[in-house]
Amino acid sequence: MTSRTRTAVTTGDGVRIAYRFDGDEDKPVLLLSNSIGTDLHMWGGQVPALTEHFRLLRYDARGHGASDAPSGPYSLDRLGRDVVELLDALDLRRVHVLGLSLGGIVAQWLGIHVPERVDRLVLSNTAAHLGPADQWNQPIAELLAAPDMRATTETFLHNWFPADMLRGDNDIVEGFRRTLLATPREGVAGSWAAVRDYDLRRTAALIDRPTLVIAGEHDTVTSAGHGKELAAAVPGARFVVLPTVHMANVEAQAAFLDAVVPFLTETETDGRRA
C-alpha cells in the first residue's frame, strides 16, 4: 500500500492543495473530487471497497480542509486547473474521475477541457448549470458577514441528508458537521461564486469520455431533473437514479458502489470514445 500521509502541491497562483493516496501503486488511479463544505474524508466510507480496484487520489479543494483558503471569488476554470496542476505534479497522465456536487462540476470541466487526462467519468449529484446566477449573491454576502459557519452548516446538513439521519446523534452526520464548522467561510463563499458563474449546458456535449451520471431521487440541491438533463447532454452517457438526497455516496453506499465500480472497471471499450 502507498503512504496515507496527506501532503500538498502548490499551484501556479501560490495556493497549497492538500492530497493523499490510498491503495496499491500498480492499480489504475481514481481521482475523487468533493462537494462544497467537505474535505477528502467525505469519501472515507468508500475507501475500503474502492481500493480493491483502484489507487485513490483524494484532495481538498482550495478553500477546504488542509488546502489554502484564499479570499475572493473562485472560478470553475481555476478549480479545474488546480486538478490539472495536481496531476502534473504527481506525473499522472490519465485517471478515472469521480466527482460529487461541485466535484462533479469540476469533473465535467476536466472532461470538456482536458479529455486526454480522463479515462472514465462519474458525475454524481451534480448539474451542468445551477441558475439563475443572482440567487447566489445574497447567500455569499450573508455568509461573509456571519460571525461563524453555524447557520450555514445546518442548512448544508438538511440539504444533504434525509430526516432519519439527522435525528439524534448520528456519527456520520456529526463528522460532516465538524468538517463544515471548521471550513473557512472564504472557501465556501468562493466556491459558491464558482457555481454562480459557471454554465456547461452547451459545452457538456463536448465530453467524449465514457460517462456515468448519478442522481438522487430526493435531492433538492441538484435534482434528478438536473441529472437527467446532464446525462442527455453528454453523448452516450448512462444515467442512474438512487433513492437518496444529495450525499448519495454516504446515504446509499452499497447502491452507489454497485453503480460506480462496475462502470469504472469495464474492460470493453467503444472505439469512438476510448
QUISULWO-V953064 format. One line per field, one symbol per residue. ss: DSSP state (a for helix, b for strand, c for the rest). A space follows every 10 residues. Layout:
BEGIN
ss = ???
END
This chain:
BEGIN
ss = ccccccbbbb cccccbbbbb bbccccccbb bbbcccccca aaaaaaaaaa ccccbbbbbc cccccccccc cccccaaaaa aaaaaaaaac ccccbbbbbb caaaaaaaaa aaacaaabbb bbbbcccccc ccccaaaaaa aaaaacccca aaaaaaaaaa ccaaaacccc aaaaaaaaaa aaccaaaaaa aaaaaaaccc ccaaaacccb bbbbbbcccc cccaaaaaaa aaaccccbbb bbcccccaaa acaaaaaaaa aaaacccccc cccc
END
